[in-house]
Amino acid sequence: MEGLLQEVMPLPDYRLVLRFQNESIAIVNLARRVRTIRFARLASSEMFVTARAAGDHVVWSDGKNTVSISCDELLDAMMMD
């Protein structure tokens, strides 16, 4: 997907709305992924709601831990569901 992230909005049930600068929108469901090693830190709802846009990545941080995942990886996860 072309363009940088403009906004990330966490939704209930481990879903994210990704809005890009070109106004494209993607909704990614990470509910199954938070049970994997790669996404395990995001299983905490307190951590998940900290999602923010950072260039072409989504970044979560709870003050102690930071998780950064590229848009490409998130969109690949979306396509596999």
URTA-V565933 format. One record per residue. N is the residue number from 1. PSI is psi as a letter, one per 30 degrees, with the letter a starting at -180 (NA if undefined). OMEGA is omega in whole degrees, -180 to 180 (NA if undefined). D_LAST is the distance of its C-alpha to the last C-alpha in Angstrom with 1 decimal. Layout:
n=N psi=PSI omega=OMEGA d_last=D_LAST
n=N psi=PSI omega=OMEGA d_last=D_LAST
This chain:
n=1 psi=k omega=-179 d_last=17.6
n=2 psi=k omega=171 d_last=21.4
n=3 psi=l omega=179 d_last=23.1
n=4 psi=l omega=176 d_last=23.2
n=5 psi=k omega=174 d_last=21.6
n=6 psi=e omega=-176 d_last=24.0
n=7 psi=k omega=173 d_last=22.4
n=8 psi=k omega=179 d_last=19.8
n=9 psi=j omega=176 d_last=19.7
n=10 psi=k omega=178 d_last=18.2
n=11 psi=l omega=175 d_last=17.4
n=12 psi=l omega=175 d_last=17.5
n=13 psi=h omega=174 d_last=14.8
n=14 psi=h omega=175 d_last=13.7
n=15 psi=l omega=178 d_last=12.5
n=16 psi=k omega=168 d_last=14.1
n=17 psi=k omega=177 d_last=15.7
n=18 psi=k omega=177 d_last=16.5
n=19 psi=k omega=-176 d_last=19.6
n=20 psi=l omega=-179 d_last=21.0
n=21 psi=f omega=179 d_last=24.7
n=22 psi=g omega=178 d_last=24.3
n=23 psi=g omega=173 d_last=23.1
n=24 psi=k omega=-180 d_last=19.5
n=25 psi=k omega=175 d_last=17.1
n=26 psi=k omega=174 d_last=13.4
n=27 psi=k omega=-177 d_last=11.7
n=28 psi=k omega=178 d_last=9.3
n=29 psi=j omega=-179 d_last=8.2
n=30 psi=g omega=-176 d_last=9.4
n=31 psi=e omega=179 d_last=10.4
n=32 psi=e omega=-175 d_last=9.0
n=33 psi=f omega=-178 d_last=10.0
n=34 psi=f omega=176 d_last=13.5
n=35 psi=g omega=179 d_last=14.3
n=36 psi=l omega=-179 d_last=14.3
n=37 psi=e omega=-176 d_last=17.5
n=38 psi=e omega=-174 d_last=16.2
n=39 psi=g omega=-172 d_last=15.2
n=40 psi=e omega=-179 d_last=17.7
n=41 psi=f omega=-180 d_last=20.2
n=42 psi=f omega=-180 d_last=18.0
n=43 psi=f omega=177 d_last=17.9
n=44 psi=k omega=-179 d_last=21.3
n=45 psi=e omega=177 d_last=21.1
n=46 psi=e omega=178 d_last=24.3
n=47 psi=e omega=-174 d_last=22.6
n=48 psi=e omega=-176 d_last=19.4
n=49 psi=f omega=178 d_last=21.5
n=50 psi=g omega=-176 d_last=23.4
n=51 psi=k omega=176 d_last=20.8
n=52 psi=l omega=179 d_last=22.6
n=53 psi=k omega=177 d_last=22.5
n=54 psi=i omega=-178 d_last=24.4
n=55 psi=c omega=177 d_last=24.6
n=56 psi=g omega=178 d_last=21.3
n=57 psi=l omega=166 d_last=20.1
n=58 psi=k omega=-177 d_last=19.1
n=59 psi=k omega=174 d_last=21.6
n=60 psi=k omega=176 d_last=22.0
n=61 psi=k omega=178 d_last=25.5
n=62 psi=g omega=-178 d_last=27.3
n=63 psi=f omega=178 d_last=30.6
n=64 psi=e omega=-177 d_last=30.4
n=65 psi=k omega=175 d_last=27.0
n=66 psi=k omega=177 d_last=25.1
n=67 psi=k omega=178 d_last=21.5
n=68 psi=k omega=-179 d_last=20.7
n=69 psi=k omega=-179 d_last=17.4
n=70 psi=l omega=176 d_last=17.4
n=71 psi=e omega=180 d_last=15.7
n=72 psi=e omega=180 d_last=14.6
n=73 psi=e omega=178 d_last=12.8
n=74 psi=e omega=180 d_last=11.1
n=75 psi=e omega=174 d_last=10.2
n=76 psi=e omega=178 d_last=9.0
n=77 psi=e omega=179 d_last=6.7
n=78 psi=e omega=-178 d_last=5.5
n=79 psi=f omega=-178 d_last=5.5
n=80 psi=f omega=180 d_last=3.8
n=81 psi=NA omega=NA d_last=0.0
